[in-house]
Amino acid sequence: MRIAIAGAGKVGLSLADELAHNGHDVLLIDREPKVSDIAIPGVTPLRADACEVESLSAARLENCQVVIAATGD
């Protein structure tokens, strides 16, 4: 299953790791540069602002079966 997670904080990273470990294809979206350094097998990091419609469109969320909001916004 393709899953997008908005937010790469403690909760988002934990979810991404667990879901990828269970065989899911995870897209992890965060606006902070640190997201580019994430190297979890099965997780694709994307530096973008998940509160912006243009960013969400570029992330191609229509290809995801699940979208999780794990941000403080």
mmJSON file of the N, C-alpha and C atoms, coordinates in Angstrom:
{"data_MODEL":{"atom_site":{
"group_PDB":["ATOM","ATOM","ATOM","ATOM","ATOM","ATOM","ATOM","ATOM","ATOM","ATOM","ATOM","ATOM","ATOM","ATOM","ATOM","ATOM","ATOM","ATOM","ATOM","ATOM","ATOM","ATOM","ATOM","ATOM","ATOM","ATOM","ATOM","ATOM","ATOM","ATOM","ATOM","ATOM","ATOM","ATOM","ATOM","ATOM","ATOM","ATOM","ATOM","ATOM","ATOM","ATOM","ATOM","ATOM","ATOM","ATOM","ATOM","ATOM","ATOM","ATOM","ATOM","ATOM","ATOM","ATOM","ATOM","ATOM","ATOM","ATOM","ATOM","ATOM","ATOM","ATOM","ATOM","ATOM","ATOM","ATOM","ATOM","ATOM","ATOM","ATOM","ATOM","ATOM","ATOM","ATOM","ATOM","ATOM","ATOM","ATOM","ATOM","ATOM","ATOM","ATOM","ATOM","ATOM","ATOM","ATOM","ATOM","ATOM","ATOM","ATOM","ATOM","ATOM","ATOM","ATOM","ATOM","ATOM","ATOM","ATOM","ATOM","ATOM","ATOM","ATOM","ATOM","ATOM","ATOM","ATOM","ATOM","ATOM","ATOM","ATOM","ATOM","ATOM","ATOM","ATOM","ATOM","ATOM","ATOM","ATOM","ATOM","ATOM","ATOM","ATOM","ATOM","ATOM","ATOM","ATOM","ATOM","ATOM","ATOM","ATOM","ATOM","ATOM","ATOM","ATOM","ATOM","ATOM","ATOM","ATOM","ATOM","ATOM","ATOM","ATOM","ATOM","ATOM","ATOM","ATOM","ATOM","ATOM","ATOM","ATOM","ATOM","ATOM","ATOM","ATOM","ATOM","ATOM","ATOM","ATOM","ATOM","ATOM","ATOM","ATOM","ATOM","ATOM","ATOM","ATOM","ATOM","ATOM","ATOM","ATOM","ATOM","ATOM","ATOM","ATOM","ATOM","ATOM","ATOM","ATOM","ATOM","ATOM","ATOM","ATOM","ATOM","ATOM","ATOM","ATOM","ATOM","ATOM","ATOM","ATOM","ATOM","ATOM","ATOM","ATOM","ATOM","ATOM","ATOM","ATOM","ATOM","ATOM","ATOM","ATOM","ATOM","ATOM","ATOM","ATOM","ATOM","ATOM","ATOM","ATOM","ATOM","ATOM","ATOM","ATOM","ATOM","ATOM","ATOM","ATOM","ATOM"],
"id":[1,2,3,4,5,6,7,8,9,10,11,12,13,14,15,16,17,18,19,20,21,22,23,24,25,26,27,28,29,30,31,32,33,34,35,36,37,38,39,40,41,42,43,44,45,46,47,48,49,50,51,52,53,54,55,56,57,58,59,60,61,62,63,64,65,66,67,68,69,70,71,72,73,74,75,76,77,78,79,80,81,82,83,84,85,86,87,88,89,90,91,92,93,94,95,96,97,98,99,100,101,102,103,104,105,106,107,108,109,110,111,112,113,114,115,116,117,118,119,120,121,122,123,124,125,126,127,128,129,130,131,132,133,134,135,136,137,138,139,140,141,142,143,144,145,146,147,148,149,150,151,152,153,154,155,156,157,158,159,160,161,162,163,164,165,166,167,168,169,170,171,172,173,174,175,176,177,178,179,180,181,182,183,184,185,186,187,188,189,190,191,192,193,194,195,196,197,198,199,200,201,202,203,204,205,206,207,208,209,210,211,212,213,214,215,216,217,218,219],
"type_symbol":["N","C","C","N","C","C","N","C","C","N","C","C","N","C","C","N","C","C","N","C","C","N","C","C","N","C","C","N","C","C","N","C","C","N","C","C","N","C","C","N","C","C","N","C","C","N","C","C","N","C","C","N","C","C","N","C","C","N","C","C","N","C","C","N","C","C","N","C","C","N","C","C","N","C","C","N","C","C","N","C","C","N","C","C","N","C","C","N","C","C","N","C","C","N","C","C","N","C","C","N","C","C","N","C","C","N","C","C","N","C","C","N","C","C","N","C","C","N","C","C","N","C","C","N","C","C","N","C","C","N","C","C","N","C","C","N","C","C","N","C","C","N","C","C","N","C","C","N","C","C","N","C","C","N","C","C","N","C","C","N","C","C","N","C","C","N","C","C","N","C","C","N","C","C","N","C","C","N","C","C","N","C","C","N","C","C","N","C","C","N","C","C","N","C","C","N","C","C","N","C","C","N","C","C","N","C","C","N","C","C","N","C","C","N","C","C","N","C","C"],
"label_atom_id":["N","CA","C","N","CA","C","N","CA","C","N","CA","C","N","CA","C","N","CA","C","N","CA","C","N","CA","C","N","CA","C","N","CA","C","N","CA","C","N","CA","C","N","CA","C","N","CA","C","N","CA","C","N","CA","C","N","CA","C","N","CA","C","N","CA","C","N","CA","C","N","CA","C","N","CA","C","N","CA","C","N","CA","C","N","CA","C","N","CA","C","N","CA","C","N","CA","C","N","CA","C","N","CA","C","N","CA","C","N","CA","C","N","CA","C","N","CA","C","N","CA","C","N","CA","C","N","CA","C","N","CA","C","N","CA","C","N","CA","C","N","CA","C","N","CA","C","N","CA","C","N","CA","C","N","CA","C","N","CA","C","N","CA","C","N","CA","C","N","CA","C","N","CA","C","N","CA","C","N","CA","C","N","CA","C","N","CA","C","N","CA","C","N","CA","C","N","CA","C","N","CA","C","N","CA","C","N","CA","C","N","CA","C","N","CA","C","N","CA","C","N","CA","C","N","CA","C","N","CA","C","N","CA","C","N","CA","C","N","CA","C","N","CA","C","N","CA","C","N","CA","C","N","CA","C"],
"label_alt_id":[null,null,null,null,null,null,null,null,null,null,null,null,null,null,null,null,null,null,null,null,null,null,null,null,null,null,null,null,null,null,null,null,null,null,null,null,null,null,null,null,null,null,null,null,null,null,null,null,null,null,null,null,null,null,null,null,null,null,null,null,null,null,null,null,null,null,null,null,null,null,null,null,null,null,null,null,null,null,null,null,null,null,null,null,null,null,null,null,null,null,null,null,null,null,null,null,null,null,null,null,null,null,null,null,null,null,null,null,null,null,null,null,null,null,null,null,null,null,null,null,null,null,null,null,null,null,null,null,null,null,null,null,null,null,null,null,null,null,null,null,null,null,null,null,null,null,null,null,null,null,null,null,null,null,null,null,null,null,null,null,null,null,null,null,null,null,null,null,null,null,null,null,null,null,null,null,null,null,null,null,null,null,null,null,null,null,null,null,null,null,null,null,null,null,null,null,null,null,null,null,null,null,null,null,null,null,null,null,null,null,null,null,null,null,null,null,null,null,null],
"label_comp_id":["MET","MET","MET","ARG","ARG","ARG","ILE","ILE","ILE","ALA","ALA","ALA","ILE","ILE","ILE","ALA","ALA","ALA","GLY","GLY","GLY","ALA","ALA","ALA","GLY","GLY","GLY","LYS","LYS","LYS","VAL","VAL","VAL","GLY","GLY","GLY","LEU","LEU","LEU","SER","SER","SER","LEU","LEU","LEU","ALA","ALA","ALA","ASP","ASP","ASP","GLU","GLU","GLU","LEU","LEU","LEU","ALA","ALA","ALA","HIS","HIS","HIS","ASN","ASN","ASN","GLY","GLY","GLY","HIS","HIS","HIS","ASP","ASP","ASP","VAL","VAL","VAL","LEU","LEU","LEU","LEU","LEU","LEU","ILE","ILE","ILE","ASP","ASP","ASP","ARG","ARG","ARG","GLU","GLU","GLU","PRO","PRO","PRO","LYS","LYS","LYS","VAL","VAL","VAL","SER","SER","SER","ASP","ASP","ASP","ILE","ILE","ILE","ALA","ALA","ALA","ILE","ILE","ILE","PRO","PRO","PRO","GLY","GLY","GLY","VAL","VAL","VAL","THR","THR","THR","PRO","PRO","PRO","LEU","LEU","LEU","ARG","ARG","ARG","ALA","ALA","ALA","ASP","ASP","ASP","ALA","ALA","ALA","CYS","CYS","CYS","GLU","GLU","GLU","VAL","VAL","VAL","GLU","GLU","GLU","SER","SER","SER","LEU","LEU","LEU","SER","SER","SER","ALA","ALA","ALA","ALA","ALA","ALA","ARG","ARG","ARG","LEU","LEU","LEU","GLU","GLU","GLU","ASN","ASN","ASN","CYS","CYS","CYS","GLN","GLN","GLN","VAL","VAL","VAL","VAL","VAL","VAL","ILE","ILE","ILE","ALA","ALA","ALA","ALA","ALA","ALA","THR","THR","THR","GLY","GLY","GLY","ASP","ASP","ASP"],
"label_asym_id":["A","A","A","A","A","A","A","A","A","A","A","A","A","A","A","A","A","A","A","A","A","A","A","A","A","A","A","A","A","A","A","A","A","A","A","A","A","A","A","A","A","A","A","A","A","A","A","A","A","A","A","A","A","A","A","A","A","A","A","A","A","A","A","A","A","A","A","A","A","A","A","A","A","A","A","A","A","A","A","A","A","A","A","A","A","A","A","A","A","A","A","A","A","A","A","A","A","A","A","A","A","A","A","A","A","A","A","A","A","A","A","A","A","A","A","A","A","A","A","A","A","A","A","A","A","A","A","A","A","A","A","A","A","A","A","A","A","A","A","A","A","A","A","A","A","A","A","A","A","A","A","A","A","A","A","A","A","A","A","A","A","A","A","A","A","A","A","A","A","A","A","A","A","A","A","A","A","A","A","A","A","A","A","A","A","A","A","A","A","A","A","A","A","A","A","A","A","A","A","A","A","A","A","A","A","A","A","A","A","A","A","A","A","A","A","A","A","A","A"],
"label_entity_id":["1","1","1","1","1","1","1","1","1","1","1","1","1","1","1","1","1","1","1","1","1","1","1","1","1","1","1","1","1","1","1","1","1","1","1","1","1","1","1","1","1","1","1","1","1","1","1","1","1","1","1","1","1","1","1","1","1","1","1","1","1","1","1","1","1","1","1","1","1","1","1","1","1","1","1","1","1","1","1","1","1","1","1","1","1","1","1","1","1","1","1","1","1","1","1","1","1","1","1","1","1","1","1","1","1","1","1","1","1","1","1","1","1","1","1","1","1","1","1","1","1","1","1","1","1","1","1","1","1","1","1","1","1","1","1","1","1","1","1","1","1","1","1","1","1","1","1","1","1","1","1","1","1","1","1","1","1","1","1","1","1","1","1","1","1","1","1","1","1","1","1","1","1","1","1","1","1","1","1","1","1","1","1","1","1","1","1","1","1","1","1","1","1","1","1","1","1","1","1","1","1","1","1","1","1","1","1","1","1","1","1","1","1","1","1","1","1","1","1"],
"label_seq_id":[1,1,1,2,2,2,3,3,3,4,4,4,5,5,5,6,6,6,7,7,7,8,8,8,9,9,9,10,10,10,11,11,11,12,12,12,13,13,13,14,14,14,15,15,15,16,16,16,17,17,17,18,18,18,19,19,19,20,20,20,21,21,21,22,22,22,23,23,23,24,24,24,25,25,25,26,26,26,27,27,27,28,28,28,29,29,29,30,30,30,31,31,31,32,32,32,33,33,33,34,34,34,35,35,35,36,36,36,37,37,37,38,38,38,39,39,39,40,40,40,41,41,41,42,42,42,43,43,43,44,44,44,45,45,45,46,46,46,47,47,47,48,48,48,49,49,49,50,50,50,51,51,51,52,52,52,53,53,53,54,54,54,55,55,55,56,56,56,57,57,57,58,58,58,59,59,59,60,60,60,61,61,61,62,62,62,63,63,63,64,64,64,65,65,65,66,66,66,67,67,67,68,68,68,69,69,69,70,70,70,71,71,71,72,72,72,73,73,73],
"pdbx_PDB_ins_code":[null,null,null,null,null,null,null,null,null,null,null,null,null,null,null,null,null,null,null,null,null,null,null,null,null,null,null,null,null,null,null,null,null,null,null,null,null,null,null,null,null,null,null,null,null,null,null,null,null,null,null,null,null,null,null,null,null,null,null,null,null,null,null,null,null,null,null,null,null,null,null,null,null,null,null,null,null,null,null,null,null,null,null,null,null,null,null,null,null,null,null,null,null,null,null,null,null,null,null,null,null,null,null,null,null,null,null,null,null,null,null,null,null,null,null,null,null,null,null,null,null,null,null,null,null,null,null,null,null,null,null,null,null,null,null,null,null,null,null,null,null,null,null,null,null,null,null,null,null,null,null,null,null,null,null,null,null,null,null,null,null,null,null,null,null,null,null,null,null,null,null,null,null,null,null,null,null,null,null,null,null,null,null,null,null,null,null,null,null,null,null,null,null,null,null,null,null,null,null,null,null,null,null,null,null,null,null,null,null,null,null,null,null,null,null,null,null,null,null],
"Cartn_x":[0.855,0.0,0.901,0.521,1.253,0.627,1.469,1.003,1.829,1.169,1.851,1.689,2.791,2.766,3.274,2.462,2.866,3.388,4.676,5.297,6.346,7.606,8.713,9.269,8.381,8.788,8.817,8.771,8.825,7.708,6.494,5.343,5.433,5.685,5.769,6.868,8.05,9.164,8.868,8.263,7.921,6.908,5.895,4.901,5.536,6.369,7.02,7.871,8.652,9.513,8.697,7.673,6.83,6.106,5.537,4.804,5.724,6.902,7.858,8.358,8.585,9.03,7.996,6.739,5.659,5.326,6.228,6.09,5.357,5.019,4.315,5.306,4.873,5.654,5.247,6.181,5.85,6.483,5.687,6.152,6.089,7.236,7.311,7.556,6.596,6.637,6.896,7.892,8.167,8.837,8.627,9.199,10.619,11.055,12.392,13.436,14.603,15.664,16.093,15.924,16.359,15.657,14.509,13.785,14.598,15.428,16.253,17.297,17.64,18.664,18.109,16.815,16.195,16.504,17.048,17.428,16.825,15.521,14.808,14.38,14.788,14.364,12.84,12.341,10.903,10.254,11.052,10.535,11.173,10.333,10.805,10.57,11.647,11.478,11.19,10.352,10.028,10.028,10.916,10.941,9.901,8.819,7.712,6.854,6.063,5.151,3.79,3.435,2.18,0.943,1.138,0.006,-0.288,0.532,0.352,-0.236,-1.307,-1.979,-1.029,-0.179,0.768,1.717,2.166,3.064,2.356,1.126,0.366,0.086,-0.149,-0.358,0.92,2.063,3.347,3.69,3.2,3.462,2.648,1.702,0.846,0.111,-0.587,-1.327,-2.421,-2.815,-3.842,-3.361,-2.048,-1.491,-1.384,-1.806,-1.73,-3.093,-3.076,-4.329,-4.642,-3.597,-3.762,-2.902,-3.434,-2.673,-2.816,-1.686,-1.67,-1.119,-1.821,-1.334,-0.723,0.605,1.32,2.139,1.495,2.164,1.531,2.186,1.622,0.71,0.639,-0.201,-1.6],
"Cartn_y":[-1.174,0.0,1.237,2.25,3.524,4.449,4.933,5.765,7.04,8.185,9.47,9.918,10.41,10.952,12.381,13.306,14.707,14.955,15.241,15.495,14.452,14.898,13.981,14.185,14.489,14.576,13.182,13.107,11.813,10.877,11.402,10.571,10.14,11.1,10.785,9.788,9.981,9.054,7.663,7.613,6.324,5.574,6.29,5.677,5.222,6.074,5.737,4.482,4.415,3.26,1.985,2.048,0.871,0.413,1.362,1.005,0.442,1.055,0.551,-0.834,-1.026,-2.326,-3.416,-3.022,-3.975,-4.052,-3.544,-3.737,-2.663,-1.563,-0.488,0.474,1.124,2.143,3.488,4.153,5.351,6.599,7.643,8.964,9.847,10.373,11.188,12.637,13.498,14.899,15.799,16.691,17.672,18.877,20.048,21.268,21.543,20.838,21.041,20.314,20.924,20.294,18.916,18.667,17.388,16.187,16.398,15.273,14.634,15.414,14.887,13.894,13.954,13.077,11.739,11.568,10.342,9.194,8.125,6.957,5.697,5.557,4.37,3.588,2.328,1.539,1.516,1.795,1.81,3.16,4.16,5.503,6.485,7.223,8.261,9.608,10.328,11.654,12.704,13.658,14.759,16.052,16.969,18.271,19.155,19.39,20.195,20.612,21.65,22.134,21.478,20.57,19.821,20.677,21.933,22.844,23.633,23.436,24.131,23.181,23.593,22.756,22.375,23.3,23.01,21.875,21.872,20.811,19.469,19.458,18.212,17.687,18.588,18.189,17.585,18.22,17.726,16.362,16.084,14.812,13.668,13.997,13.013,12.104,12.752,12.015,11.125,11.396,10.548,9.106,8.899,7.547,6.859,7.539,6.987,6.473,5.357,4.822,5.422,5.898,6.464,7.711,8.765,9.979,10.235,10.414,10.648,12.034,12.814,14.135,13.976,14.175,14.057,15.313,16.459,17.74,18.488,19.558,20.425,21.489,21.558,22.569,22.046],
"Cartn_z":[0.0,0.0,0.0,-0.736,-0.768,0.274,1.19,2.291,2.34,2.444,2.6,4.046,4.612,5.966,5.906,6.369,6.445,7.85,7.938,9.23,9.552,9.689,9.968,11.37,12.3,13.699,14.309,15.621,16.306,15.863,15.797,15.434,13.967,13.075,11.649,11.327,11.922,11.695,12.228,13.392,13.978,13.109,12.648,11.763,10.457,9.865,8.597,8.738,9.804,10.033,10.201,11.012,11.267,9.998,9.266,8.048,6.97,6.798,5.81,6.218,7.503,8.02,7.73,7.639,7.35,5.867,5.016,3.58,2.809,3.443,2.756,2.104,1.053,0.349,0.947,1.634,2.404,1.797,1.659,1.254,2.49,2.929,4.137,3.728,4.028,3.604,4.803,4.659,5.705,5.061,5.618,5.042,5.523,6.547,7.095,6.246,6.072,5.269,5.786,7.084,7.666,7.034,6.431,5.838,4.715,4.046,2.957,3.456,4.742,5.314,5.8,5.748,6.25,5.297,5.855,5.058,5.667,5.519,5.993,4.762,4.635,3.474,3.351,2.156,1.92,2.147,2.577,2.832,1.863,1.137,0.235,0.903,1.222,1.834,0.767,1.094,0.187,0.982,0.608,1.272,0.619,1.339,0.84,2.025,1.827,2.859,2.639,3.513,3.358,3.607,4.017,4.207,2.926,1.902,0.632,-0.406,-1.054,-2.047,-3.179,-3.608,-4.688,-4.299,-3.06,-2.587,-2.579,-2.138,-2.093,-3.498,-4.417,-5.809,-6.385,-6.105,-6.594,-5.991,-4.793,-4.125,-4.727,-5.582,-6.271,-5.276,-4.366,-3.344,-3.923,-5.157,-5.765,-5.928,-5.842,-5.94,-4.572,-3.528,-2.167,-1.733,-1.029,-0.489,0.883,1.576,2.904,3.013,3.645,3.943,5.44,6.106,7.54,7.816,8.604,9.026,10.415,10.483,11.756,11.995,11.787,11.962,13.125,13.523,14.556,13.969,12.633,11.949,11.692],
"occupancy":[1.0,1.0,1.0,1.0,1.0,1.0,1.0,1.0,1.0,1.0,1.0,1.0,1.0,1.0,1.0,1.0,1.0,1.0,1.0,1.0,1.0,1.0,1.0,1.0,1.0,1.0,1.0,1.0,1.0,1.0,1.0,1.0,1.0,1.0,1.0,1.0,1.0,1.0,1.0,1.0,1.0,1.0,1.0,1.0,1.0,1.0,1.0,1.0,1.0,1.0,1.0,1.0,1.0,1.0,1.0,1.0,1.0,1.0,1.0,1.0,1.0,1.0,1.0,1.0,1.0,1.0,1.0,1.0,1.0,1.0,1.0,1.0,1.0,1.0,1.0,1.0,1.0,1.0,1.0,1.0,1.0,1.0,1.0,1.0,1.0,1.0,1.0,1.0,1.0,1.0,1.0,1.0,1.0,1.0,1.0,1.0,1.0,1.0,1.0,1.0,1.0,1.0,1.0,1.0,1.0,1.0,1.0,1.0,1.0,1.0,1.0,1.0,1.0,1.0,1.0,1.0,1.0,1.0,1.0,1.0,1.0,1.0,1.0,1.0,1.0,1.0,1.0,1.0,1.0,1.0,1.0,1.0,1.0,1.0,1.0,1.0,1.0,1.0,1.0,1.0,1.0,1.0,1.0,1.0,1.0,1.0,1.0,1.0,1.0,1.0,1.0,1.0,1.0,1.0,1.0,1.0,1.0,1.0,1.0,1.0,1.0,1.0,1.0,1.0,1.0,1.0,1.0,1.0,1.0,1.0,1.0,1.0,1.0,1.0,1.0,1.0,1.0,1.0,1.0,1.0,1.0,1.0,1.0,1.0,1.0,1.0,1.0,1.0,1.0,1.0,1.0,1.0,1.0,1.0,1.0,1.0,1.0,1.0,1.0,1.0,1.0,1.0,1.0,1.0,1.0,1.0,1.0,1.0,1.0,1.0,1.0,1.0,1.0,1.0,1.0,1.0,1.0,1.0,1.0],
"B_iso_or_equiv":[0.0,0.0,0.0,0.0,0.0,0.0,0.0,0.0,0.0,0.0,0.0,0.0,0.0,0.0,0.0,0.0,0.0,0.0,0.0,0.0,0.0,0.0,0.0,0.0,0.0,0.0,0.0,0.0,0.0,0.0,0.0,0.0,0.0,0.0,0.0,0.0,0.0,0.0,0.0,0.0,0.0,0.0,0.0,0.0,0.0,0.0,0.0,0.0,0.0,0.0,0.0,0.0,0.0,0.0,0.0,0.0,0.0,0.0,0.0,0.0,0.0,0.0,0.0,0.0,0.0,0.0,0.0,0.0,0.0,0.0,0.0,0.0,0.0,0.0,0.0,0.0,0.0,0.0,0.0,0.0,0.0,0.0,0.0,0.0,0.0,0.0,0.0,0.0,0.0,0.0,0.0,0.0,0.0,0.0,0.0,0.0,0.0,0.0,0.0,0.0,0.0,0.0,0.0,0.0,0.0,0.0,0.0,0.0,0.0,0.0,0.0,0.0,0.0,0.0,0.0,0.0,0.0,0.0,0.0,0.0,0.0,0.0,0.0,0.0,0.0,0.0,0.0,0.0,0.0,0.0,0.0,0.0,0.0,0.0,0.0,0.0,0.0,0.0,0.0,0.0,0.0,0.0,0.0,0.0,0.0,0.0,0.0,0.0,0.0,0.0,0.0,0.0,0.0,0.0,0.0,0.0,0.0,0.0,0.0,0.0,0.0,0.0,0.0,0.0,0.0,0.0,0.0,0.0,0.0,0.0,0.0,0.0,0.0,0.0,0.0,0.0,0.0,0.0,0.0,0.0,0.0,0.0,0.0,0.0,0.0,0.0,0.0,0.0,0.0,0.0,0.0,0.0,0.0,0.0,0.0,0.0,0.0,0.0,0.0,0.0,0.0,0.0,0.0,0.0,0.0,0.0,0.0,0.0,0.0,0.0,0.0,0.0,0.0,0.0,0.0,0.0,0.0,0.0,0.0],
"pdbx_formal_charge":[null,null,null,null,null,null,null,null,null,null,null,null,null,null,null,null,null,null,null,null,null,null,null,null,null,null,null,null,null,null,null,null,null,null,null,null,null,null,null,null,null,null,null,null,null,null,null,null,null,null,null,null,null,null,null,null,null,null,null,null,null,null,null,null,null,null,null,null,null,null,null,null,null,null,null,null,null,null,null,null,null,null,null,null,null,null,null,null,null,null,null,null,null,null,null,null,null,null,null,null,null,null,null,null,null,null,null,null,null,null,null,null,null,null,null,null,null,null,null,null,null,null,null,null,null,null,null,null,null,null,null,null,null,null,null,null,null,null,null,null,null,null,null,null,null,null,null,null,null,null,null,null,null,null,null,null,null,null,null,null,null,null,null,null,null,null,null,null,null,null,null,null,null,null,null,null,null,null,null,null,null,null,null,null,null,null,null,null,null,null,null,null,null,null,null,null,null,null,null,null,null,null,null,null,null,null,null,null,null,null,null,null,null,null,null,null,null,null,null],
"auth_seq_id":[1,1,1,2,2,2,3,3,3,4,4,4,5,5,5,6,6,6,7,7,7,8,8,8,9,9,9,10,10,10,11,11,11,12,12,12,13,13,13,14,14,14,15,15,15,16,16,16,17,17,17,18,18,18,19,19,19,20,20,20,21,21,21,22,22,22,23,23,23,24,24,24,25,25,25,26,26,26,27,27,27,28,28,28,29,29,29,30,30,30,31,31,31,32,32,32,33,33,33,34,34,34,35,35,35,36,36,36,37,37,37,38,38,38,39,39,39,40,40,40,41,41,41,42,42,42,43,43,43,44,44,44,45,45,45,46,46,46,47,47,47,48,48,48,49,49,49,50,50,50,51,51,51,52,52,52,53,53,53,54,54,54,55,55,55,56,56,56,57,57,57,58,58,58,59,59,59,60,60,60,61,61,61,62,62,62,63,63,63,64,64,64,65,65,65,66,66,66,67,67,67,68,68,68,69,69,69,70,70,70,71,71,71,72,72,72,73,73,73],
"auth_comp_id":["MET","MET","MET","ARG","ARG","ARG","ILE","ILE","ILE","ALA","ALA","ALA","ILE","ILE","ILE","ALA","ALA","ALA","GLY","GLY","GLY","ALA","ALA","ALA","GLY","GLY","GLY","LYS","LYS","LYS","VAL","VAL","VAL","GLY","GLY","GLY","LEU","LEU","LEU","SER","SER","SER","LEU","LEU","LEU","ALA","ALA","ALA","ASP","ASP","ASP","GLU","GLU","GLU","LEU","LEU","LEU","ALA","ALA","ALA","HIS","HIS","HIS","ASN","ASN","ASN","GLY","GLY","GLY","HIS","HIS","HIS","ASP","ASP","ASP","VAL","VAL","VAL","LEU","LEU","LEU","LEU","LEU","LEU","ILE","ILE","ILE","ASP","ASP","ASP","ARG","ARG","ARG","GLU","GLU","GLU","PRO","PRO","PRO","LYS","LYS","LYS","VAL","VAL","VAL","SER","SER","SER","ASP","ASP","ASP","ILE","ILE","ILE","ALA","ALA","ALA","ILE","ILE","ILE","PRO","PRO","PRO","GLY","GLY","GLY","VAL","VAL","VAL","THR","THR","THR","PRO","PRO","PRO","LEU","LEU","LEU","ARG","ARG","ARG","ALA","ALA","ALA","ASP","ASP","ASP","ALA","ALA","ALA","CYS","CYS","CYS","GLU","GLU","GLU","VAL","VAL","VAL","GLU","GLU","GLU","SER","SER","SER","LEU","LEU","LEU","SER","SER","SER","ALA","ALA","ALA","ALA","ALA","ALA","ARG","ARG","ARG","LEU","LEU","LEU","GLU","GLU","GLU","ASN","ASN","ASN","CYS","CYS","CYS","GLN","GLN","GLN","VAL","VAL","VAL","VAL","VAL","VAL","ILE","ILE","ILE","ALA","ALA","ALA","ALA","ALA","ALA","THR","THR","THR","GLY","GLY","GLY","ASP","ASP","ASP"],
"auth_asym_id":["A","A","A","A","A","A","A","A","A","A","A","A","A","A","A","A","A","A","A","A","A","A","A","A","A","A","A","A","A","A","A","A","A","A","A","A","A","A","A","A","A","A","A","A","A","A","A","A","A","A","A","A","A","A","A","A","A","A","A","A","A","A","A","A","A","A","A","A","A","A","A","A","A","A","A","A","A","A","A","A","A","A","A","A","A","A","A","A","A","A","A","A","A","A","A","A","A","A","A","A","A","A","A","A","A","A","A","A","A","A","A","A","A","A","A","A","A","A","A","A","A","A","A","A","A","A","A","A","A","A","A","A","A","A","A","A","A","A","A","A","A","A","A","A","A","A","A","A","A","A","A","A","A","A","A","A","A","A","A","A","A","A","A","A","A","A","A","A","A","A","A","A","A","A","A","A","A","A","A","A","A","A","A","A","A","A","A","A","A","A","A","A","A","A","A","A","A","A","A","A","A","A","A","A","A","A","A","A","A","A","A","A","A","A","A","A","A","A","A"],
"auth_atom_id":["N","CA","C","N","CA","C","N","CA","C","N","CA","C","N","CA","C","N","CA","C","N","CA","C","N","CA","C","N","CA","C","N","CA","C","N","CA","C","N","CA","C","N","CA","C","N","CA","C","N","CA","C","N","CA","C","N","CA","C","N","CA","C","N","CA","C","N","CA","C","N","CA","C","N","CA","C","N","CA","C","N","CA","C","N","CA","C","N","CA","C","N","CA","C","N","CA","C","N","CA","C","N","CA","C","N","CA","C","N","CA","C","N","CA","C","N","CA","C","N","CA","C","N","CA","C","N","CA","C","N","CA","C","N","CA","C","N","CA","C","N","CA","C","N","CA","C","N","CA","C","N","CA","C","N","CA","C","N","CA","C","N","CA","C","N","CA","C","N","CA","C","N","CA","C","N","CA","C","N","CA","C","N","CA","C","N","CA","C","N","CA","C","N","CA","C","N","CA","C","N","CA","C","N","CA","C","N","CA","C","N","CA","C","N","CA","C","N","CA","C","N","CA","C","N","CA","C","N","CA","C","N","CA","C","N","CA","C","N","CA","C","N","CA","C","N","CA","C","N","CA","C","N","CA","C"],
"pdbx_PDB_model_num":[1,1,1,1,1,1,1,1,1,1,1,1,1,1,1,1,1,1,1,1,1,1,1,1,1,1,1,1,1,1,1,1,1,1,1,1,1,1,1,1,1,1,1,1,1,1,1,1,1,1,1,1,1,1,1,1,1,1,1,1,1,1,1,1,1,1,1,1,1,1,1,1,1,1,1,1,1,1,1,1,1,1,1,1,1,1,1,1,1,1,1,1,1,1,1,1,1,1,1,1,1,1,1,1,1,1,1,1,1,1,1,1,1,1,1,1,1,1,1,1,1,1,1,1,1,1,1,1,1,1,1,1,1,1,1,1,1,1,1,1,1,1,1,1,1,1,1,1,1,1,1,1,1,1,1,1,1,1,1,1,1,1,1,1,1,1,1,1,1,1,1,1,1,1,1,1,1,1,1,1,1,1,1,1,1,1,1,1,1,1,1,1,1,1,1,1,1,1,1,1,1,1,1,1,1,1,1,1,1,1,1,1,1,1,1,1,1,1,1]
}}}
